[in-house]
């Protein structure tokens, strides 16, 4: 007798979509990617809560890639706030993993986000700048 995975079962990273095979040109594809991204972020939260940082990092990288695909064609210039949030989360996951090998990557992500936040003049980006400076200090 084979058991069927429940809807609450966490998919493995390899069970995910093969993003390179798709384009985000029509509304159905966009909806598919948005739903995939939503599930991806739930998986990241679960993995972080369970301190499974290596897998959480893989899922977050995949989510960033999907968010980038969804942002294509947006001429907002710079990094969108949603993408910046996702990159900031990736930096947090890498920092939480307490692996000295990831410190350089965390630093690079934080630098990229700080530059982007300085180029933008919104209040949200000012708040982000303070958070990013704080995270730099914790490195």
VENNORPE-V264477 format. One record per pair of residues at least 12 apart in sequence whose C-alpha atoms are under 10 Angstrom apart, sorted by the first residue. I is the first residue (numbers start at 0). GAP is how many residues later the second one is. Records with the same first field share a line. If there is no record, write none. Layout:
I=GAP / GAP
This chain:
7=35
8=34
9=29 / 30 / 32 / 33 / 34 / 36 / 37
10=28 / 29 / 32
11=31 / 43 / 47
12=27 / 30 / 42 / 43 / 45 / 46 / 49
13=44 / 45
15=20 / 24 / 43 / 46
16=16 / 19 / 45
18=14 / 43 / 46 / 47 / 50
19=49
21=47
22=46 / 47
23=42 / 45 / 46 / 47 / 48
24=44 / 45 / 47 / 48
28=41
29=39 / 40
30=39
32=30 / 33 / 34 / 36 / 37
33=29 / 32 / 33 / 36
35=27 / 30
36=22 / 23 / 25 / 26 / 27 / 28 / 29 / 30 / 33
37=25
38=24
39=16 / 19 / 20 / 21 / 22 / 23 / 24 / 26
40=15 / 18 / 19 / 21 / 22 / 23 / 45
41=17
42=12 / 13 / 16 / 17
43=12 / 13 / 14 / 15 / 16 / 19 / 45 / 46 / 49
44=14 / 15
46=12 / 46
47=44 / 45 / 48 / 49
50=42 / 45 / 46
51=41 / 45
52=37 / 40 / 41 / 42 / 43 / 44 / 45 / 46
53=39 / 40 / 43
55=34 / 37 / 38 / 41
56=32 / 33 / 34 / 35 / 36 / 37 / 40
57=32
58=31
59=26 / 27 / 29 / 30 / 31 / 33
60=25 / 26 / 29
62=20 / 23 / 24 / 27
63=18 / 19 / 20 / 21 / 22 / 23 / 26
64=18
65=17
66=13 / 15 / 16 / 19
67=12 / 14 / 15
70=12
76=39 / 42 / 43
77=35 / 37 / 38 / 39 / 41 / 42
78=33 / 34 / 36 / 37 / 38 / 41
79=36
80=35 / 36 / 43 / 44 / 47
82=30
83=25 / 26 / 28 / 29 / 30 / 32 / 33 / 41 / 44
84=28 / 43
86=19 / 22 / 23 / 25 / 26
87=18 / 21 / 22 / 24 / 25 / 40 / 43 / 44 / 47
89=15 / 16 / 19 / 20
90=12 / 14 / 15 / 16 / 17 / 18 / 19 / 41 / 44
91=14 / 18 / 43
92=13
93=12
94=12 / 40 / 43 / 44
99=39
102=36
103=35
105=29 / 30 / 33
106=25 / 28 / 29 / 32
108=23
109=19 / 21 / 22 / 23 / 25 / 26
110=21 / 22 / 25
112=12 / 15 / 16 / 19
113=12 / 14 / 15 / 16 / 17 / 18 / 19
114=14
115=13
116=12 / 15
